[in-house]
Amino acid sequence: MKRVVAQGTFDILHPGHVHYLREAKSMGDELTVIVARADNVTHKATPVVSERQRVEMVEALAPVDAAQLGHPEDIFIPIEKLDPDVIALGHDQHHDGDAIENALAERGIECEVYRCSARPEQEDELLSSRKILRRAIDQRS
């Protein structure tokens, strides 16, 4: 069985998330998603949605076999426990694939790292939690 891990914040789910997770699932037989803890989200605004709710929503998506919160201090601890064959990165995630591969090698974790493709944006489609929030604020203000 080929195990795949995907990860992200998944603050407000949108079609871009679904595209990412479908593509990640296509890389193997089992997809586990690691949902970032709010305290670990430092590259963008703090999530609006609670950790528990984000895990529950991600786990409900068809491509996802399991979802869990990330480790509070070390992002590689869940990877060590899950022992995936593939780590699938989102097309616009801030992670450096080479740096991840180096960190995995230092820890003796053997798996491939792939960057998923972007979903082509359709007319009037929002593929960003930030864009969804901005539109909601603009239309409700």
C-alpha positions as a Markdown table, in Angstrom:
| # | Residue | x | y | z |
|---|---|---|---|---|
| 1 | Met | 0.0 | 0.0 | 0.0 |
| 2 | Lys | 1.4 | 3.4 | -1.0 |
| 3 | Arg | 0.8 | 6.1 | 1.7 |
| 4 | Val | 0.5 | 9.8 | 0.8 |
| 5 | Val | 0.6 | 12.7 | 3.2 |
| 6 | Ala | -0.7 | 16.2 | 2.4 |
| 7 | Gln | -0.7 | 19.1 | 4.8 |
| 8 | Gly | -2.1 | 22.6 | 5.1 |
| 9 | Thr | -4.1 | 25.1 | 7.1 |
| 10 | Phe | -7.5 | 24.4 | 5.3 |
| 11 | Asp | -9.0 | 27.4 | 7.0 |
| 12 | Ile | -12.1 | 27.9 | 4.8 |
| 13 | Leu | -12.4 | 25.1 | 2.4 |
| 14 | His | -12.6 | 25.9 | -1.3 |
| 15 | Pro | -12.3 | 24.1 | -4.7 |
| 16 | Gly | -8.5 | 24.6 | -4.7 |
| 17 | His | -8.2 | 22.5 | -1.5 |
| 18 | Val | -10.4 | 19.7 | -3.1 |
| 19 | His | -8.2 | 19.8 | -6.3 |
| 20 | Tyr | -5.0 | 19.5 | -4.1 |
| 21 | Leu | -6.4 | 16.6 | -2.1 |
| 22 | Arg | -7.7 | 14.7 | -5.1 |
| 23 | Glu | -4.3 | 15.0 | -6.8 |
| 24 | Ala | -2.5 | 14.0 | -3.6 |
| 25 | Lys | -4.8 | 10.9 | -3.3 |
| 26 | Ser | -4.0 | 10.0 | -7.0 |
| 27 | Met | -0.4 | 9.5 | -5.9 |
| 28 | Gly | -1.2 | 6.5 | -3.7 |
| 29 | Asp | -3.7 | 4.3 | -2.0 |
| 30 | Glu | -4.1 | 6.0 | 1.3 |
| 31 | Leu | -4.2 | 9.8 | 2.0 |
| 32 | Thr | -3.6 | 11.2 | 5.4 |
| 33 | Val | -3.9 | 15.0 | 5.8 |
| 34 | Ile | -2.0 | 16.9 | 8.5 |
| 35 | Val | -3.9 | 20.0 | 9.4 |
| 36 | Ala | -1.7 | 22.8 | 10.7 |
| 37 | Arg | -2.2 | 24.0 | 14.3 |
| 38 | Ala | -3.1 | 27.6 | 14.6 |
| 39 | Asp | 0.0 | 28.5 | 16.6 |
| 40 | Asn | 2.2 | 27.1 | 13.8 |
| 41 | Val | 0.6 | 29.2 | 11.0 |
| 42 | Thr | 3.1 | 32.0 | 10.9 |
| 43 | His | 3.3 | 32.7 | 7.1 |
| 44 | Lys | -0.2 | 34.1 | 6.9 |
| 45 | Ala | -3.1 | 35.3 | 9.0 |
| 46 | Thr | -4.2 | 33.1 | 11.9 |
| 47 | Pro | -7.0 | 30.7 | 10.9 |
| 48 | Val | -10.5 | 31.9 | 11.5 |
| 49 | Val | -11.9 | 28.3 | 11.9 |
| 50 | Ser | -10.9 | 26.2 | 15.0 |
| 51 | Glu | -8.5 | 23.4 | 14.7 |
| 52 | Arg | -11.1 | 20.8 | 15.6 |
| 53 | Gln | -13.5 | 22.0 | 12.9 |
| 54 | Arg | -10.7 | 22.2 | 10.2 |
| 55 | Val | -9.7 | 18.6 | 10.9 |
| 56 | Glu | -13.4 | 17.5 | 10.8 |
| 57 | Met | -14.1 | 19.3 | 7.5 |
| 58 | Val | -11.0 | 17.9 | 5.8 |
| 59 | Glu | -11.6 | 14.4 | 7.0 |
| 60 | Ala | -15.1 | 14.6 | 5.5 |
| 61 | Leu | -13.7 | 15.1 | 2.0 |
| 62 | Ala | -13.9 | 12.1 | -0.3 |
| 63 | Pro | -10.2 | 11.8 | -1.2 |
| 64 | Val | -9.2 | 11.8 | 2.5 |
| 65 | Asp | -8.8 | 8.6 | 4.4 |
| 66 | Ala | -7.7 | 10.3 | 7.7 |
| 67 | Ala | -6.9 | 13.8 | 9.0 |
| 68 | Gln | -5.1 | 14.9 | 12.1 |
| 69 | Leu | -3.6 | 17.9 | 13.7 |
| 70 | Gly | 0.1 | 18.6 | 13.2 |
| 71 | His | 2.6 | 18.4 | 16.1 |
| 72 | Pro | 2.7 | 21.6 | 18.2 |
| 73 | Glu | 6.5 | 21.9 | 17.9 |
| 74 | Asp | 8.0 | 19.7 | 15.2 |
| 75 | Ile | 6.3 | 19.3 | 11.9 |
| 76 | Phe | 8.2 | 16.1 | 11.1 |
| 77 | Ile | 7.0 | 14.0 | 14.1 |
| 78 | Pro | 3.7 | 13.1 | 12.4 |
| 79 | Ile | 5.7 | 12.2 | 9.2 |
| 80 | Glu | 7.9 | 9.9 | 11.2 |
| 81 | Lys | 4.9 | 8.2 | 12.7 |
| 82 | Leu | 2.9 | 7.9 | 9.4 |
| 83 | Asp | 6.0 | 6.8 | 7.4 |
| 84 | Pro | 4.6 | 7.9 | 4.0 |
| 85 | Asp | 5.8 | 7.0 | 0.6 |
| 86 | Val | 4.9 | 10.4 | -0.8 |
| 87 | Ile | 4.5 | 13.9 | 0.6 |
| 88 | Ala | 2.3 | 16.0 | -1.6 |
| 89 | Leu | 2.8 | 19.8 | -1.4 |
| 90 | Gly | 0.1 | 22.2 | -2.5 |
| 91 | His | 1.0 | 24.2 | -5.6 |
| 92 | Asp | 1.2 | 27.5 | -3.7 |
| 93 | Gln | 2.4 | 26.3 | -0.3 |
| 94 | His | 5.4 | 28.2 | 1.1 |
| 95 | His | 7.4 | 25.0 | 1.8 |
| 96 | Asp | 10.7 | 24.5 | 0.0 |
| 97 | Gly | 10.6 | 21.0 | -1.5 |
| 98 | Asp | 14.4 | 20.7 | -1.4 |
| 99 | Ala | 14.6 | 21.7 | 2.2 |
| 100 | Ile | 11.9 | 19.2 | 3.1 |
| 101 | Glu | 13.8 | 16.5 | 1.3 |
| 102 | Asn | 17.0 | 17.4 | 3.2 |
| 103 | Ala | 15.2 | 17.4 | 6.5 |
| 104 | Leu | 13.7 | 14.0 | 5.7 |
| 105 | Ala | 17.1 | 12.6 | 4.8 |
| 106 | Glu | 18.6 | 13.9 | 8.0 |
| 107 | Arg | 15.9 | 12.0 | 10.0 |
| 108 | Gly | 16.3 | 8.8 | 7.9 |
| 109 | Ile | 12.8 | 9.1 | 6.4 |
| 110 | Glu | 12.6 | 7.8 | 2.8 |
| 111 | Cys | 9.8 | 9.3 | 0.8 |
| 112 | Glu | 9.3 | 11.3 | -2.3 |
| 113 | Val | 8.2 | 14.9 | -2.3 |
| 114 | Tyr | 5.9 | 16.2 | -5.1 |
| 115 | Arg | 4.4 | 19.6 | -5.7 |
| 116 | Cys | 0.8 | 19.4 | -6.9 |
| 117 | Ser | -0.6 | 21.4 | -9.8 |
| 118 | Ala | -2.8 | 24.5 | -9.5 |
| 119 | Arg | -6.5 | 24.2 | -10.2 |
| 120 | Pro | -7.4 | 26.5 | -13.2 |
| 121 | Glu | -9.6 | 29.3 | -11.8 |
| 122 | Gln | -13.0 | 29.4 | -13.3 |
| 123 | Glu | -14.9 | 32.7 | -13.7 |
| 124 | Asp | -16.1 | 34.0 | -10.3 |
| 125 | Glu | -14.4 | 31.2 | -8.5 |
| 126 | Leu | -12.5 | 31.9 | -5.3 |
| 127 | Leu | -9.5 | 29.6 | -4.7 |
| 128 | Ser | -8.2 | 31.2 | -1.6 |
| 129 | Ser | -9.6 | 31.5 | 2.0 |
| 130 | Arg | -8.3 | 35.1 | 2.0 |
| 131 | Lys | -10.3 | 35.9 | -1.1 |
| 132 | Ile | -13.4 | 34.3 | 0.3 |
| 133 | Leu | -13.1 | 36.4 | 3.5 |
| 134 | Arg | -12.4 | 39.6 | 1.6 |
| 135 | Arg | -15.5 | 39.1 | -0.6 |
| 136 | Ala | -17.7 | 38.3 | 2.4 |
| 137 | Ile | -16.5 | 41.4 | 4.2 |
| 138 | Asp | -16.9 | 43.6 | 1.1 |
| 139 | Gln | -20.4 | 42.3 | 0.4 |
| 140 | Arg | -21.6 | 42.3 | 4.0 |
| 141 | Ser | -20.2 | 45.7 | 5.0 |
